Amino acid sequence: MKRRDFVTTVSLGLAAGLPAFAENGVADVEADSPNANVTGSTSSRATSPAGRVEFASALEAAEAIRKKHISSFELTQQTFARIDKYNPQLNAFAYQLREDALTRAKHADEAQASGKSLGVLHGVPVHVKESFAVAGRPCTWGIPALKDSKAPSDSEAVARFLVAGAVLIGATNVPLALRDWQSYNQIYGTTNNPWDVKRSPGGSSGGTAAALAAGLGYLSVGSDIGGSIRVPAHFCGLYGHKPTLDLISQQGHLPGGHHENPGFSSLLAVGGPLARSAEDLLAALRFLGGPADYSAKAWKWELPAARHESLREFRVGYVLDDPYCPVTPETKAVLENTIQKLDKAGAKLKSGWPAGFKIEELYQNYRFHLDAFMFSVEPAEQQEVERKEAAASGKVVPGLASFADWQQQNFRRLGYRAQWQSYFDEVDVFLSPVAFTTAFEHDHSQPQDKRTIATVHGPRAYNDMFRWIAHATLTGCPATVAPVGRGEGGLPIGLQIMGAYWEDATPIVFAKLLARELGGFVAPSGYEG
């Protein structure tokens, strides 16, 4: 099938009220197909705006390849053609793997011709954040000294993408050392938001989010310790999932692509998928999750089913605004509209934080652990500078705390997790903002912590971007971001959906159900052709 014929077929299918690539009005996922374990059917709306194959979900693209509506080679070629057209204005990619990707796409088509399936993502073009090692390729983390680095082997996340049958087309841009809500560095330059190129796509998974929102690839993986999956998803109108702590292996997610510290946990950082549909998040979690090191000999992981499959069954806790970190009026209006839709759908709503919970105290504990971890991975010379500054000023540096002091803070961290686990006996999900504002304009001024973000109520501290992501990060609980509307200037606004520890399917399925009420992913204008 020629590309224009394929697009026309998809458009006609959606015009008739059918999901893309579907027959008989439902997504055709056969019981023995690689997609059989995906919860729910493909939504009849939101996953492929205007019926464009460029904006189809990864599962839809895999289904199209399986049904021979398009070959993997054709789809991969088309993806690179779109990269040629749109990436110059976005600068989303750190590097591309054209020759390798087209070779793998041909292999996928040959395998299909012989009746073999390579996995749930058979032949689907995907990319990864540059911080995940790809064998023989740079893994710089935006650090100039690592410009010529070559990863010794694939990271675990990349290896699992390939085992799932995906075609890896390249890696996406990041900020220096992954420490910003913007994505720029001296090696690869600045990544722009496809909704407004004067604005940040978020960080540190900003290149990933910009590429997916513009229809440059079908699925990706990012990392998150300070909102680095959630903020880019929010800024670019995507779905993103911060999994339960340590559910997805971080092996090979180190500067230079090395695999030191097997089994090491930062107690905060995770890797997780970004996509244009909630269904894709769920599918990705199934093959990305589970033990990867020596612990795999002792235990296996299986994703628990979502607590419910309809909105009227969900018990929903929520906080949409708080003096702790006030949100902009446009953000609040969009989130309030979401609550109204949930009320109309019959969800059981409960406003307010958990009983006895103090968000400001949790935030202080989160910042202690974040700062201590960041200090621990800094070069020795930078640590020495901070030691001297602390000694001269009397300033407390979390990285210099005694083990006893650190352990006391760690007990508090675990106490917050226990508090939230008890709360999830009362509710199934907890909703809150991702950030207090929409995507802000580029600002590369230094020092970073002195930057401000303009709002209608005046400038806000740059580090306020940490505040709404803190409770899910510190407790290690899963949190899904879903697009729920747009604010002034048409910029996307996302909702953070937090779930109970290890119950990742519940917030993702809630996001899937919410898309049926609100419409889900919408492509930014100007990227249709």
C-alpha positions, 0 to 999 in steps of 0.5 A: 500500500502506498503511503497516501493510500494508507493515510487515506484508509486511516482517515476514512476509518476514523471518519466512520467512527472507528479506531485506526487500523481496526475492523468491526469497530474495535481494535483487532488484538487477537488472543495469540498476537503480541499485543494480547496482554495489553489491557483494554482496546485501542480508544476510538479517539485521541490516539491518532489525530486526524487519522494520520499515521504519523500520530498513531500510537505505537500499538496501532503502528504495530497492528498496521505492520502486522496486517500489512497495511504498511511495512516496517521499512516504509514506516521507518523511511517515512519517520526519517523523512519527517525528521528531515522536515521538522527536526531542524526547527526542533533539534530533538535528536542527539543522533540518528541511526539511519543505516542500522534502523533501515536494516532492522526494519528490513529484517522485521519485514522478512521475519513477518513474511516468514510468519515470525513475530519479533514482539509487541513492537514488531517493526515500530520506529522508536527512540530513547533518551540519550542518557540510556546507553546504546552500544558504540554510540555516545552517551554524554548526558550533555557533558562536553568531556564525554562528547566522544564517548562510546557506550560499551553495550546497550542499556537494559532499557534499550535491550528490552526495546529491541527484544520487543521488536522495535526499530531504534531510530536514534537518541534524543537531546538532554540538558547538561548532566540531566539537571534542568527543565530545559534541554540544551547543552554545548554538544547538541544545542537547544531543543524547542517545544513543537507547540512554540519553538520559543519555549522549553519542551521540558527536561531532562527528557525534553528531546524525547517529548518534542520528537513524540509530540511532532510525530517523529517516532512512536514510543520512547523511554526517559528518566525522572528524579525531578519530574524529567518524564512528567514535566516534558509530558505536561509541556508537550501534551503527551502521556508519560509514566514515572514507574514505581521505584526500581521497577525498570532497571537503570543499568546502563543509565550512567554517563558514558553508558557504563554499567557500574553499580549493578542493583544500585538504587538512588531511592528517587530516580526511575526510568519510564516510557513516554507516548501518545497514548496511555495504552502504549505506556501500559504495553511498554511497562510490561516489557521494560519492567522486572528484575534485570540483574542477579535478583532475576534468579530469585523473583519474577515481576508481573504487573498487577491488574488495574483496580477498576476498568470504568471511571464510575468505579474509581475513588479519586482523591485530588488537590488542584491548588495549594498555597504551598505552590499556587498554580496559574489561573489557566492551569487551575481552570483546566484541572477543575474542568477535568474534575467536573468531567469525572464527577459527571462520569460518576467517579467518587471524588474526595478533595484534599491531602491525606489526613495529617499529611504536611506537603511542605515537610515532605518537600523538605525531606525530598530536597534533602535526599535529592541534594544528597544524591546529587552531591554523591555523584558529583566529581571529587573536585566539585565535592571539595569546593562545596565542602570548603564553601560549607565550612566557610559559611556554616551552610548545611550540605546534605551530602556531608551529613553523617550516616546517622543524620541521613538515616533519620531522614530516610526513616522519614522518607519511608514513613511518608510512603507508609502514610500514602499506602494507607491513604490508597486504602481510601482512594484508588488514585490521587490527582494533582498538577504536574507543574504550576504553569505551562511551558515557559520560554527558554532561559539559559541564564546562570546560575540556574537556581536564580532563574525565574518563570514569568506568570500572570501573578508575577515571577516565580522561583525556578525551583518551584518546578520541583514542588508538585512532583515531590510527593510521588518521587519521594514515596516511590509511588507510580505517577502517570501524566495525561494531557487534559486540556490547553491554556492560554496560547494553546499550550498543553496542560497535563494532570498527574495521576498517582497510584499505590506502590507497585500498582502502576496499571491503575493510574495508567488505566485511569489515564486511558479512561480519562482520554475517552472523556477529554480527548487525549493527545492532540497534535500541535499545529504545523506538523501534519504533512 
